[in-house]
Amino acid sequence: MDFLEPAFMQRALLAAVLVGITAPAVGIYLVQRRQALMGDGIGHVAMTGVGLGFLLNSSPVWMATLVAVVGSVAMELIRAYGKTRGDLALALLFYGGMAGGVLLINLSPTGSNANLSSYLFGSLSTVSPEDITAIALLAAFVVLVTVGLRRQLFAVSQDEEFARVTGLPVRLLNLLIAVTAAVTVTVAMRVVGLLLVSALMVVPVAAAQQLTKSFRVTFVLAVATGITVTLAGTVTSYYQDVPPGATIVLYAIGVFVLLTLLAAPLARRRARAAASVAVDGCDSTVPAGRKPADDVRV
């Protein structure tokens, strides 16, 4: 347990837990909406915020949050109203965000490619006490939204038209999902990195779906998987001196493969059990002394 002694590891583990909770909590709604790559796009846009933070000598986390929120709202509006040119507009937004971040961070007197790398792929030693404060506040917002409004967000993610008929504010909820995803990206960038955060939002959810059917159970299992892989990846990074973001994502993919292998025999067993129940039910409806065909009416 010597990895708990350094102060930077204590901060990194706390950040890892918060990321493990928030990323799958938002990702489950993105997966339902078939927007699994939205986190990746927001990560590109957030790079401009990181660059502005260094250029203006302010907190890169808070500045990235501001820019990512603006970018996510723009992405949602483009999705809703962009029609045929929506894909082109999103591509310009994504690539412009990444290019702007690289340019601004190199124009900053305190920025460097080393700083850029830590935000792109995550870094354990650079998580500061100020970062922990920002991450904790942002994570609290994400949990409050994803858990407190889970019924409304699930309804909108599952079927927008039905949600609109029932009287839900669909446009507002869509924007709220986009903003929450943007906040989650900035929560996770210090641990996983902006280029890999989308994987942590999607892979634990996909892994949980291999074994579960209900939304609630999938949510709980996805969050449990997220916490497990972020902690395991952070500890492995400390001992093996490997990038934390890449390690966490590979662990998540490993869990997905494992649960997929376990799901196949479980599915076959459930199918056999269901078939057996169906056969027993048919037999029980036939009165004694009569053949099943006797009950058929033309």
Backbone hydrogen bonds, N-H to C=O, Kabsch-Sander energy under -0.5 kcal/mol:
donor,donor_aa,acceptor,acceptor_aa,energy
4,L,1,M,-1.7
5,E,2,D,-1.4
10,Q,6,P,-1.6
11,R,7,A,-2.0
12,A,8,F,-2.2
13,L,9,M,-2.8
14,L,10,Q,-1.9
15,A,11,R,-2.5
16,A,12,A,-2.3
17,V,13,L,-2.2
18,L,14,L,-2.1
19,V,15,A,-2.4
20,G,16,A,-2.8
21,I,17,V,-1.5
22,T,18,L,-2.4
23,A,19,V,-2.4
25,A,21,I,-1.3
26,V,22,T,-1.8
27,G,23,A,-2.5
28,I,24,P,-2.0
29,Y,26,V,-1.1
30,L,26,V,-1.5
31,V,27,G,-2.7
32,Q,28,I,-1.6
33,R,29,Y,-1.7
34,R,31,V,-1.2
35,Q,30,L,-3.1
38,M,35,Q,-1.9
41,G,37,L,-1.7
42,I,38,M,-2.5
43,G,39,G,-2.1
44,H,40,D,-1.5
45,V,41,G,-1.9
46,A,42,I,-2.7
47,M,43,G,-0.8
47,M,44,H,-0.7
48,T,45,V,-1.4
49,G,45,V,-0.7
50,V,46,A,-2.0
51,G,47,M,-2.4
52,L,48,T,-2.5
53,G,49,G,-2.2
54,F,50,V,-1.8
55,L,51,G,-2.4
56,L,52,L,-2.9
57,N,54,F,-0.6
58,S,53,G,-2.7
63,M,59,S,-2.3
64,A,60,P,-2.5
65,T,61,V,-2.0
66,L,62,W,-2.2
67,V,63,M,-2.4
68,A,64,A,-2.7
69,V,65,T,-2.4
70,V,66,L,-2.1
71,G,67,V,-2.7
72,S,68,A,-2.7
73,V,69,V,-2.2
74,A,70,V,-2.1
75,M,71,G,-2.4
76,E,72,S,-2.3
77,L,73,V,-2.3
78,I,74,A,-2.3
79,R,75,M,-2.4
80,A,76,E,-2.2
81,Y,77,L,-2.5
82,G,78,I,-2.7
85,R,82,G,-1.4
86,G,83,K,-1.2
89,A,85,R,-2.0
90,L,86,G,-2.4
91,A,87,D,-2.3
92,L,88,L,-2.2
93,L,89,A,-2.0
94,F,90,L,-2.7
95,Y,91,A,-2.6
96,G,92,L,-2.2
97,G,93,L,-2.0
98,M,94,F,-2.0
99,A,95,Y,-2.6
100,G,96,G,-2.6
101,G,97,G,-1.9
102,V,98,M,-2.2
103,L,99,A,-2.3
104,L,100,G,-2.6
105,I,101,G,-2.3
106,N,102,V,-1.3
107,L,103,L,-1.4
108,S,104,L,-1.3
111,G,108,S,-0.5
116,L,112,S,-2.0
117,S,113,N,-2.4
118,S,114,A,-1.7
119,Y,115,N,-1.2
120,L,116,L,-2.0
121,F,117,S,-2.5
122,G,118,S,-1.0
123,S,190,R,-2.1
127,V,124,L,-1.1
128,S,126,T,-0.9
132,I,128,S,-2.1
133,T,129,P,-2.0
134,A,130,E,-2.2
135,I,131,D,-3.1
136,A,132,I,-2.7
137,L,133,T,-2.1
138,L,134,A,-2.4
139,A,135,I,-2.7
140,A,136,A,-2.1
141,F,137,L,-1.6
142,V,138,L,-2.1
143,V,139,A,-2.6
144,L,140,A,-2.3
145,V,141,F,-2.1
146,T,142,V,-2.9
147,V,143,V,-2.2
148,G,143,V,-0.6
148,G,144,L,-1.5
149,L,145,V,-2.0
150,R,147,V,-1.1
153,L,149,L,-2.8
154,F,150,R,-2.4
155,A,151,R,-2.1
156,V,152,Q,-2.2
157,S,153,L,-2.3
158,Q,154,F,-2.3
159,D,155,A,-2.3
163,A,159,D,-2.2
164,R,160,E,-2.4
165,V,161,E,-2.1
166,T,162,F,-1.9
167,G,164,R,-1.1
168,L,163,A,-2.1
170,V,168,L,-1.9
173,L,169,P,-2.5
174,N,170,V,-2.7
175,L,171,R,-2.1
176,L,172,L,-2.1
177,I,173,L,-2.3
178,A,174,N,-2.0
179,V,175,L,-2.7
180,T,176,L,-2.6
181,A,177,I,-2.3
182,A,178,A,-2.0
183,V,179,V,-2.4
184,T,180,T,-2.2
185,V,181,A,-2.0
186,T,182,A,-1.7
187,V,183,V,-1.9
188,A,184,T,-2.2
189,M,185,V,-1.2
191,V,188,A,-1.1
192,V,188,A,-2.8
193,G,188,A,-1.2
194,L,119,Y,-2.6
195,L,120,L,-1.9
196,L,193,G,-0.8
197,V,193,G,-1.1
199,A,196,L,-0.7
200,L,196,L,-1.1
201,M,197,V,-1.3
202,V,198,S,-1.2
203,V,199,A,-2.9
206,A,202,V,-2.6
207,A,203,V,-2.7
208,A,204,P,-2.3
209,Q,205,V,-2.1
210,Q,206,A,-0.6
210,Q,207,A,-1.1
211,L,208,A,-1.4
212,T,208,A,-1.7
218,T,214,S,-2.0
219,F,215,F,-2.6
220,V,216,R,-2.3
221,L,217,V,-2.7
222,A,218,T,-2.5
223,V,219,F,-2.2
224,A,220,V,-2.4
225,T,221,L,-2.4
226,G,222,A,-2.4
227,I,223,V,-2.5
228,T,224,A,-2.2
229,V,225,T,-2.6
230,T,226,G,-2.1
231,L,227,I,-2.2
232,A,228,T,-2.5
233,G,229,V,-2.6
234,T,230,T,-2.1
235,V,231,L,-2.4
236,T,232,A,-2.4
237,S,233,G,-2.3
238,Y,234,T,-1.6
239,Y,235,V,-2.0
240,Q,236,T,-2.9
241,D,237,S,-1.3
245,G,121,F,-1.1
247,T,243,P,-1.9
248,I,244,P,-2.7
249,V,245,G,-2.3
250,L,246,A,-2.3
251,Y,247,T,-2.2
252,A,248,I,-2.3
253,I,249,V,-2.4
254,G,250,L,-2.2
255,V,251,Y,-2.3
256,F,252,A,-2.1
257,V,253,I,-2.5
258,L,254,G,-2.4
259,L,255,V,-2.8
260,T,256,F,-2.1
261,L,257,V,-2.2
262,L,258,L,-2.0
263,A,259,L,-2.0
264,A,260,T,-1.2
266,L,262,L,-1.3
267,A,263,A,-2.6
268,R,264,A,-2.0
269,R,265,P,-2.3
270,R,266,L,-2.4
271,A,267,A,-2.3
272,R,268,R,-2.3
273,A,269,R,-2.3
274,A,270,R,-2.6
275,A,271,A,-2.4
276,S,272,R,-2.4
277,V,273,A,-2.2
278,A,274,A,-2.2
279,V,275,A,-2.3
280,D,276,S,-2.4
281,G,277,V,-2.3
282,C,278,A,-2.1
283,D,279,V,-2.3
284,S,280,D,-2.0
285,T,281,G,-0.7
285,T,282,C,-0.7
286,V,283,D,-1.2
290,R,287,P,-1.6
294,D,291,K,-1.5
295,D,292,P,-1.5
296,V,293,A,-1.2
